[in-house]
Amino acid sequence: MKLIEKIKELRKDKSLRKRIEERLEEFRELGRKESKEIFKELCFCILTANFNAQRSIKIQKLIGDGFLSLPERELSMRLKKLGHRYPEARASYIVNARRYKDSIKEILLSKGRDGKREWLVENIKGIGYKEASHFLRNIGMLDYAIIDFHIIDLLEKEGLIERPKSLTKKRYLLIESILREIADQLSISLGELDLYLWYMETGKVLK
């Protein structure tokens, strides 16, 4: 498979491999923190839906603990001022999710692999399979694929999938199974594979 060979070549780049390993350790470190810190990462993933990841990172840094306490109207105004595309909806989702800010870590730890993602999709407004997978990966749970248009474009170009008209749960899990086969052949996690795929598409190692 050409894609596997391309990733093998990338992994020979010691500098890139070190950056990716450092990023994965950052994810694991965040997962060891208390629920409030983990909740702020959930807020970041709520922001990224249909929006730019780099700009969401900047907004997350600037708002910080405001995700935990800002009134909805004020949070919406901050998001709008910082250039978010959907300030009112995202502020509403974040405030709605605050009921779990002190317990989200314990809730997730009480559930199995599939149960974690299902719980997020069912209980957190604004979170679908992609965002739930992104969040879990970013807190050190590396057994999930983050399937967005970058990944779909890449897999389509490699001839591994036909571009879906919509990304239903069934299609998401099917594409994830294809990515899992690739990760298994490379002896890496889905979380690590995602960072290499993102680098192939964007030239960047983001979160």
Secondary structure as a PSIPRED ss2 file (coil, helix, strand):
# PSIPRED VFORMAT (PSIPRED V4.0)

   1 M C   1.000  0.000  0.000
   2 K H   0.000  1.000  0.000
   3 L H   0.000  1.000  0.000
   4 I H   0.000  1.000  0.000
   5 E H   0.000  1.000  0.000
   6 K H   0.000  1.000  0.000
   7 I H   0.000  1.000  0.000
   8 K H   0.000  1.000  0.000
   9 E H   0.000  1.000  0.000
  10 L H   0.000  1.000  0.000
  11 R H   0.000  1.000  0.000
  12 K C   1.000  0.000  0.000
  13 D C   1.000  0.000  0.000
  14 K H   0.000  1.000  0.000
  15 S H   0.000  1.000  0.000
  16 L H   0.000  1.000  0.000
  17 R H   0.000  1.000  0.000
  18 K H   0.000  1.000  0.000
  19 R H   0.000  1.000  0.000
  20 I H   0.000  1.000  0.000
  21 E H   0.000  1.000  0.000
  22 E H   0.000  1.000  0.000
  23 R H   0.000  1.000  0.000
  24 L H   0.000  1.000  0.000
  25 E H   0.000  1.000  0.000
  26 E H   0.000  1.000  0.000
  27 F H   0.000  1.000  0.000
  28 R H   0.000  1.000  0.000
  29 E H   0.000  1.000  0.000
  30 L H   0.000  1.000  0.000
  31 G H   0.000  1.000  0.000
  32 R C   1.000  0.000  0.000
  33 K C   1.000  0.000  0.000
  34 E C   1.000  0.000  0.000
  35 S H   0.000  1.000  0.000
  36 K H   0.000  1.000  0.000
  37 E H   0.000  1.000  0.000
  38 I H   0.000  1.000  0.000
  39 F H   0.000  1.000  0.000
  40 K H   0.000  1.000  0.000
  41 E H   0.000  1.000  0.000
  42 L H   0.000  1.000  0.000
  43 C H   0.000  1.000  0.000
  44 F H   0.000  1.000  0.000
  45 C H   0.000  1.000  0.000
  46 I H   0.000  1.000  0.000
  47 L H   0.000  1.000  0.000
  48 T H   0.000  1.000  0.000
  49 A C   1.000  0.000  0.000
  50 N C   1.000  0.000  0.000
  51 F C   1.000  0.000  0.000
  52 N C   1.000  0.000  0.000
  53 A H   0.000  1.000  0.000
  54 Q H   0.000  1.000  0.000
  55 R H   0.000  1.000  0.000
  56 S H   0.000  1.000  0.000
  57 I H   0.000  1.000  0.000
  58 K H   0.000  1.000  0.000
  59 I H   0.000  1.000  0.000
  60 Q H   0.000  1.000  0.000
  61 K H   0.000  1.000  0.000
  62 L H   0.000  1.000  0.000
  63 I H   0.000  1.000  0.000
  64 G C   1.000  0.000  0.000
  65 D C   1.000  0.000  0.000
  66 G H   0.000  1.000  0.000
  67 F H   0.000  1.000  0.000
  68 L H   0.000  1.000  0.000
  69 S H   0.000  1.000  0.000
  70 L C   1.000  0.000  0.000
  71 P C   1.000  0.000  0.000
  72 E H   0.000  1.000  0.000
  73 R H   0.000  1.000  0.000
  74 E H   0.000  1.000  0.000
  75 L H   0.000  1.000  0.000
  76 S H   0.000  1.000  0.000
  77 M H   0.000  1.000  0.000
  78 R H   0.000  1.000  0.000
  79 L H   0.000  1.000  0.000
  80 K H   0.000  1.000  0.000
  81 K H   0.000  1.000  0.000
  82 L C   1.000  0.000  0.000
  83 G C   1.000  0.000  0.000
  84 H C   1.000  0.000  0.000
  85 R C   1.000  0.000  0.000
  86 Y C   1.000  0.000  0.000
  87 P H   0.000  1.000  0.000
  88 E H   0.000  1.000  0.000
  89 A H   0.000  1.000  0.000
  90 R H   0.000  1.000  0.000
  91 A H   0.000  1.000  0.000
  92 S H   0.000  1.000  0.000
  93 Y H   0.000  1.000  0.000
  94 I H   0.000  1.000  0.000
  95 V H   0.000  1.000  0.000
  96 N H   0.000  1.000  0.000
  97 A H   0.000  1.000  0.000
  98 R H   0.000  1.000  0.000
  99 R H   0.000  1.000  0.000
 100 Y H   0.000  1.000  0.000
 101 K C   1.000  0.000  0.000
 102 D C   1.000  0.000  0.000
 103 S C   1.000  0.000  0.000
 104 I H   0.000  1.000  0.000
 105 K H   0.000  1.000  0.000
 106 E H   0.000  1.000  0.000
 107 I H   0.000  1.000  0.000
 108 L H   0.000  1.000  0.000
 109 L H   0.000  1.000  0.000
 110 S C   1.000  0.000  0.000
 111 K C   1.000  0.000  0.000
 112 G C   1.000  0.000  0.000
 113 R H   0.000  1.000  0.000
 114 D H   0.000  1.000  0.000
 115 G H   0.000  1.000  0.000
 116 K H   0.000  1.000  0.000
 117 R H   0.000  1.000  0.000
 118 E H   0.000  1.000  0.000
 119 W H   0.000  1.000  0.000
 120 L H   0.000  1.000  0.000
 121 V H   0.000  1.000  0.000
 122 E H   0.000  1.000  0.000
 123 N H   0.000  1.000  0.000
 124 I C   1.000  0.000  0.000
 125 K C   1.000  0.000  0.000
 126 G C   1.000  0.000  0.000
 127 I C   1.000  0.000  0.000
 128 G C   1.000  0.000  0.000
 129 Y H   0.000  1.000  0.000
 130 K H   0.000  1.000  0.000
 131 E H   0.000  1.000  0.000
 132 A H   0.000  1.000  0.000
 133 S H   0.000  1.000  0.000
 134 H H   0.000  1.000  0.000
 135 F H   0.000  1.000  0.000
 136 L H   0.000  1.000  0.000
 137 R H   0.000  1.000  0.000
 138 N H   0.000  1.000  0.000
 139 I C   1.000  0.000  0.000
 140 G C   1.000  0.000  0.000
 141 M C   1.000  0.000  0.000
 142 L C   1.000  0.000  0.000
 143 D C   1.000  0.000  0.000
 144 Y C   1.000  0.000  0.000
 145 A C   1.000  0.000  0.000
 146 I C   1.000  0.000  0.000
 147 I C   1.000  0.000  0.000
 148 D C   1.000  0.000  0.000
 149 F H   0.000  1.000  0.000
 150 H H   0.000  1.000  0.000
 151 I H   0.000  1.000  0.000
 152 I H   0.000  1.000  0.000
 153 D H   0.000  1.000  0.000
 154 L H   0.000  1.000  0.000
 155 L H   0.000  1.000  0.000
 156 E H   0.000  1.000  0.000
 157 K H   0.000  1.000  0.000
 158 E C   1.000  0.000  0.000
 159 G C   1.000  0.000  0.000
 160 L C   1.000  0.000  0.000
 161 I C   1.000  0.000  0.000
 162 E C   1.000  0.000  0.000
 163 R C   1.000  0.000  0.000
 164 P C   1.000  0.000  0.000
 165 K C   1.000  0.000  0.000
 166 S C   1.000  0.000  0.000
 167 L C   1.000  0.000  0.000
 168 T C   1.000  0.000  0.000
 169 K H   0.000  1.000  0.000
 170 K H   0.000  1.000  0.000
 171 R H   0.000  1.000  0.000
 172 Y H   0.000  1.000  0.000
 173 L H   0.000  1.000  0.000
 174 L H   0.000  1.000  0.000
 175 I H   0.000  1.000  0.000
 176 E H   0.000  1.000  0.000
 177 S H   0.000  1.000  0.000
 178 I H   0.000  1.000  0.000
 179 L H   0.000  1.000  0.000
 180 R H   0.000  1.000  0.000
 181 E H   0.000  1.000  0.000
 182 I H   0.000  1.000  0.000
 183 A H   0.000  1.000  0.000
 184 D H   0.000  1.000  0.000
 185 Q H   0.000  1.000  0.000
 186 L H   0.000  1.000  0.000
 187 S C   1.000  0.000  0.000
 188 I C   1.000  0.000  0.000
 189 S C   1.000  0.000  0.000
 190 L H   0.000  1.000  0.000
 191 G H   0.000  1.000  0.000
 192 E H   0.000  1.000  0.000
 193 L H   0.000  1.000  0.000
 194 D H   0.000  1.000  0.000
 195 L H   0.000  1.000  0.000
 196 Y H   0.000  1.000  0.000
 197 L H   0.000  1.000  0.000
 198 W H   0.000  1.000  0.000
 199 Y H   0.000  1.000  0.000
 200 M H   0.000  1.000  0.000
 201 E H   0.000  1.000  0.000
 202 T H   0.000  1.000  0.000
 203 G C   1.000  0.000  0.000
 204 K C   1.000  0.000  0.000
 205 V C   1.000  0.000  0.000
 206 L C   1.000  0.000  0.000
 207 K C   1.000  0.000  0.000
